[in-house]
Structures are given as structure tokens and as C-alpha cells.
Amino acid sequence: MIELREAEPADITVLSYWDTKQHVIDAGEDEDWNWAYELARKPAWRKMYIAELDRRAIGFIQIIDPLEEETHYWGHVAKDQRAIDIWIGEESDLNKGYGTTMMKLALDHCFSDPNVIRVLIDPLASNTKAHRFYERLGFKFVEQKVFDGEACSVYAISRIDFEGIK
Ligand SMILES: CC(C)(COP(=O)(O)OP(=O)(O)OC[C@H]1O[C@@H](n2cnc3c(N)ncnc32)[C@H](O)[C@@H]1OP(=O)(O)O)[C@@H](O)C(=O)NCCC(=O)NCCS
């Protein structure tokens, strides 16, 4: 069974290890996450989760409020949205449906707040495998956008579309 639990300071070991994985690097998710600092705090605009398969850590999910996020990475965005980052750690855990389950759990979290109208993601424009993954989940392409010098493809899923895939 796959479950999400809140990330904690002790997860620095596994998260730093996953940062060295080629598929995580290729997705641009190996940027300096400053784990020691970030895992020790819980700002109101963010949740960080470790996905566990039968209690074994298999991946990471971050959910933010892009309007409130303190670096304003997303620029001008509407209120009542969420944005997600996701990756699986071990290559051997890819392509087994775990990511689909993790994403559905994350979307459940997001839309359990009745105010949330839309969830955003920003895969690299080059990460066509991830685009397919999100499209299959019901996300729709919004726009190409450069974030921190990286060309990204913004996708979004609305509450109505999410209700349709449940
Ligand atoms: C994207 C990701 C979370 C999907 O989880 P998963 O368990 O592998 O996916 P599922 O088994 O549920 O679905 C399979 C789909 O995932 C996508 N996928 C598989 N490997 C991938 C990889 N290395 N990178 C990106 N997407 C991948 C493909 O769309 C695949 O479908 P396909 O058979 O048509 O190619 C996972 O592959 C991953 O962590 N990839 C690397 C990091 C990443 O790209 N994160 C997203 C950044 S926005």
C-alpha cells in the first residue's frame, strides 16, 4: 500500500541520495533543495511528503501554495491554487504505477481544501515522459514558461477535471 507521510529531518539521508539519481537530475529536481534547512521548518504555504510503499520510502512530493510561496517562484498567480513537485527515488521503482498513485493521493490532499480550484505542475519542456504522465492523469497544457532559466511546460488540472478521474 502506498501512503504519504510528512517529511521529517531524518529524511535528509534518503532525499540527498535520491538527488544523485540520473532520472531525478534529468528532471531538474536535483537543484539545491537545502534539505537540512527546509526539513526543519514547516511554513504554512508548504507540505513535504515522503511516499512509502509498505513502509519503504519510495518518493517525494511537495505541495505549495504558489501565491504564498516565499521566493515567488511562480510569479503572478491566482489565489486558491496549489503546485506540486514529485519524484521517485530508485530507478527500479519507476514505471510500476507508484507515481500515479502518489499523484492521486497528492491531488486528494490539494482538493480536500474546498477553496482550491486548480493544481499546477511545471515539468521541464524536455521532460516529455512526464508530460505524458500528467496528461494521463487529466492535466492539461497551459503554457511554456521559463522558471529560473529553465524552459518548462506548465500543466494544470481543475477541480472539475479531477472529479472526473476519481
Ligand atoms: C514522473 C514519475 C513521478 C512518474 O512515476 P512512475 O511511477 O514512474 O509512473 P507510472 O508508472 O505511474 O506511469 C508511467 C509513466 O510515467 C512516466 N515516466 C516513466 N519514467 C519516467 C521518467 N524517468 N521521467 C519522467 N517520466 C517518467 C511516463 O509517462 C510513463 O508512461 P509511458 O509508459 O507512457 O512512458 C516518475 O517517473 C519520476 O520520478 N520521474 C523522474 C522525475 C520526474 O520526471 N518528475 C516529474 C518532474 S515534473
The ligand as a Gaussian input file, in Angstrom:
#p B3LYP/6-31G(d) Opt

LIG

0 1
 C        7.219000      11.131000     -13.197000
 C        7.152000       9.985000     -12.179000
 C        6.834000      10.519000     -10.784000
 C        6.046000       9.030000     -12.619000
 O        6.006000       7.951000     -11.715000
 P        6.040000       6.423000     -12.231000
 O        5.690000       5.550000     -11.107000
 O        7.330000       6.176000     -12.938000
 O        4.861000       6.466000     -13.316000
 P        3.699000       5.413000     -13.596000
 O        4.252000       4.019000     -13.576000
 O        2.548000       5.707000     -12.724000
 O        3.359000       5.829000     -15.089000
 C        4.302000       5.581000     -16.111000
 C        4.588000       6.864000     -16.819000
 O        5.460000       7.684000     -16.048000
 C        6.269000       8.465000     -16.941000
 N        7.688000       8.182000     -16.659000
 C        8.294000       6.988000     -16.548000
 N        9.613000       7.145000     -16.314000
 C        9.834000       8.474000     -16.278000
 C       10.999000       9.268000     -16.086000
 N       12.217000       8.737000     -15.891000
 N       10.859000      10.608000     -16.098000
 C        9.668000      11.170000     -16.310000
 N        8.515000      10.470000     -16.502000
 C        8.616000       9.137000     -16.485000
 C        5.891000       8.030000     -18.359000
 O        4.861000       8.891000     -18.809000
 C        5.311000       6.662000     -18.134000
 O        4.402000       6.319000     -19.141000
 P        4.891000       5.637000     -20.510000
 O        4.895000       4.178000     -20.216000
 O        3.878000       6.047000     -21.499000
 O        6.266000       6.133000     -20.817000
 C        8.494000       9.188000     -12.137000
 O        8.690000       8.569000     -13.400000
 C        9.705000      10.026000     -11.804000
 O       10.004000      10.209000     -10.647000
 N       10.415000      10.505000     -12.859000
 C       11.634000      11.250000     -12.666000
 C       11.379000      12.602000     -12.032000
 C       10.355000      13.412000     -12.783000
 O       10.356000      13.475000     -14.022000
 N        9.470000      14.054000     -12.018000
 C        8.488000      14.948000     -12.558000
 C        9.078000      16.299000     -12.651000
 S        7.832000      17.499000     -13.028000

